Amino acid sequence: MLDPRKLRLLRELAHRGTIAAVAEALTFTPSAVSQQLAALEREAGVPLLERTGRTVTLTPAGRLLVEHAQAVLEELDRASAALAATREGPTGPLRIGAFPTVTRTLVPAALAELPPGLEPMVTEIDPADVSAALRAGELDVALIHEYDFVPSVMDAGVECAPLFSEPIYLTTRAARTAPADPAAAGSLADVRDEPWILSKPGTLCHTMAVRACHAAGFEPRVRHYIDDFDTVLTFAAAGQGVALVPRLAAPAPPAGVRLTPLPISRRTLIAFRRGYGGHPAISAFQRAMAARIASTTFPLGAPCSSIGRL
């Protein structure tokens, strides 16, 4: 009989690449991970790993077992969710991952709508790190985002459901001279010669802004790299450059900023391990978020029924 706990280690090795990375992610020692994987090989009766010095790769049999392991672990999560639904109501910790703008604007009020038996525990996390955190059991559920030009990439073990979309604003200094042609007011080409404020390279926001500028036919001349949207808005008000910010980042923009909507969107999704979406705690959090979105005092886009990819 194959042990699901060992199958989880094998799946993590397929994703993370090294035994040391698996050990760090799952709070094991590397030797403990090696011992568990060696035991799994004995249970399987075939070699699953190929060792060359310190390098470990999966054999064809190992890769095949990872595919089946994903299905087995999904079914176990589905069973756990079904059992939880037989209880009176969701109770215990609910570990939630979220990105900063949604954490600041929507999550606090949503937490107040959760059943009293749940203990929400929020961690700010970059969407790029969510898949690994969900697989490792560090999170139960997460809020992630994707942009036009930069769709999110979750691995096969993660399922996503759309929550809402929001417009992207071109952010400029209010005192800046308006374009002679009013139709160009919402055009990126109108600010092609301006200095730009971008998030640090490697972030989804940075990639979105660069690709949007490329689509408009120019390379942005970057003056500042700033991740915090409040600071970006302050810099724009001071005439330090132009930027692209999502609606949630500017519920009450500072004086001196002009926000011009663009035909670009950011979409927020709820993510969870595949098979775990029926857990009553996940469902309760999704309902609480939907209620908060519906009652927000500043306009967001309509709730998503499907996710567009560009």
Secondary structure by P-SEA (a helix, b strand, c coil): cccaaaaaaaaaaaacccaaaaaaaacccaaaaaaaaaaaaaaaccccccccccbbbbcaaaaaaaaaaaaaaaaaaaaaaaaaaaccccccbbbbbbccccccccaaaaaaaccccbbbbbbbbcccaaaaaaaaccccbbbbbccccbbbbbcccbbbbbcbbbbbbbcccccccccccccccccccccccbbbbbcccccaaaaaaaaaaaaaccccccccccccaaaaaaaaaaccbbbbbcccccccccccbbbbbcccbbbbbbbccccccccaaaaaaaaaaaaaaaaccccccccccccccc
